[in-house]
Amino acid sequence: MMMPSIFRENLFDDFFGFDYPFAGRRGMDANALMKTDVKEHEDGYELEVSLPGYKKEDICAELKDGYLTITASTSQNNDEKDEKTGKYIRRERYSGSCSRSFYVGDAVTQEEVKAKYENGVLTLAIPKKDPEKPEEKKKIIAIEG
């Protein structure tokens, strides 16, 4: 029996057997991408970013101007061809990317951020740092007279 799409799956996707390019399992949509958990520790923060279906090579983490930006991109090509008739039964192509940015402060350097990718989860360790305060110079006022 065919069910309407209120059950988070498209009616025709079930019929044709389409998979979702970014999903680790069927029925996930774009809102399920890059779900992030942030944990605070005594000496820093830990970010766990969910990136199911991506390879390590598809993920980039960049630190610039105090912002940590995580970008993931992919490209898929699913061709199925009937060998007897040579007609396409199904031909799909997909490419896309997603990104998230987090402000971590200007005092954090690239060498201090540690990253690991296992089982579809990118884990980043970011140290806590107080912003550097510029040295205050005494300003002496000249006294006349």
C-alpha positions in Angstrom: 0.0 0.0 0.0 1.4 3.4 -0.9 1.6 5.9 1.9 1.5 9.7 1.6 4.7 11.7 2.2 3.8 12.7 5.8 5.9 9.7 6.8 9.1 11.6 5.7 9.5 9.7 2.5 8.4 10.6 -1.0 5.7 8.4 -2.4 7.5 8.0 -5.8 10.9 7.5 -4.3 9.7 4.3 -2.7 8.2 3.2 -6.0 11.3 3.9 -8.1 13.8 3.0 -5.3 15.7 6.3 -5.3 18.2 7.0 -2.6 19.0 10.4 -1.1 22.5 11.5 -2.0 23.6 12.9 1.4 21.7 10.6 3.6 23.2 7.8 5.6 19.8 6.1 5.5 16.6 6.7 3.5 14.1 9.3 4.6 16.6 12.0 5.7 16.3 15.4 4.2 18.5 18.5 4.0 17.6 19.6 7.5 19.4 16.5 8.8 22.7 17.6 7.3 25.6 18.8 9.5 23.8 18.4 12.8 26.3 19.6 15.4 26.7 19.0 19.1 29.0 21.3 21.0 30.4 20.2 24.4 32.3 22.4 26.8 35.2 21.1 28.7 37.5 22.8 31.3 40.2 23.5 28.7 38.2 23.8 25.5 35.2 22.8 23.3 34.4 19.7 21.3 32.3 19.9 18.2 30.7 16.7 16.8 29.4 17.3 13.3 27.3 14.6 11.7 28.3 14.0 8.0 26.9 10.6 7.0 27.8 9.4 3.5 30.8 11.7 3.1 34.4 10.6 2.6 37.2 12.2 4.6 38.5 13.7 1.3 35.1 15.5 0.8 35.4 17.5 4.0 37.4 20.7 4.6 37.8 22.6 7.9 39.3 26.1 7.6 40.1 28.7 10.3 40.0 32.4 9.1 39.5 35.6 11.0 38.3 33.8 14.1 35.7 31.7 12.3 36.0 27.9 11.9 34.2 26.9 8.7 33.4 23.3 7.9 32.5 22.5 4.3 31.5 19.1 2.8 30.9 18.5 -0.9 30.0 15.5 -3.0 29.3 14.4 -6.5 27.4 11.3 -7.5 26.6 9.7 -10.8 24.3 6.7 -10.9 24.0 5.3 -14.4 22.1 2.1 -15.1 21.7 0.9 -18.7 19.8 -2.0 -20.1 22.5 -4.0 -21.9 20.1 -5.6 -24.4 18.3 -2.5 -25.7 20.8 0.2 -24.7 18.0 2.4 -23.4 18.5 4.1 -20.1 16.4 2.7 -17.3 17.6 5.4 -14.8 20.2 8.1 -15.1 20.9 10.5 -12.2 23.6 13.0 -11.4 24.0 15.0 -8.3 26.5 17.4 -6.9 26.2 19.7 -3.9 27.9 21.1 -0.9 27.0 22.3 2.6 28.9 24.4 5.2 28.6 25.7 8.7 30.7 28.4 10.4 31.4 28.9 14.1 33.1 31.8 15.8 36.0 30.4 17.9 37.9 33.7 18.5 40.9 35.4 17.0 43.3 33.9 19.6 42.8 30.3 18.4 45.4 29.2 15.7 45.0 26.5 13.1 47.7 24.3 14.8 45.7 24.2 18.0 42.5 22.8 16.4 42.5 19.0 16.2 40.1 17.1 13.9 39.2 13.5 13.5 36.6 11.8 11.1 35.2 8.4 12.0 31.9 6.7 11.2 30.3 9.7 9.6 31.1 12.0 12.5 33.7 14.9 12.3 35.0 15.6 15.8 36.9 18.9 16.4 38.8 19.8 19.6 39.1 23.6 20.0 41.0 25.1 23.0 39.5 27.9 25.2 41.5 31.0 24.9 40.9 34.5 26.3 41.1 37.2 23.7 44.4 38.9 23.7 44.2 42.4 25.2 46.4 45.1 23.8 48.9 46.5 26.2 47.7 49.7 27.8 50.3 52.4 27.6 50.3 55.1 30.1 49.3 58.4 28.7 51.0 61.2 30.5 49.4 64.6 30.3 51.8 67.5 30.2 51.2 70.0 32.9 51.8 73.6 32.0 53.0 76.3 34.3 
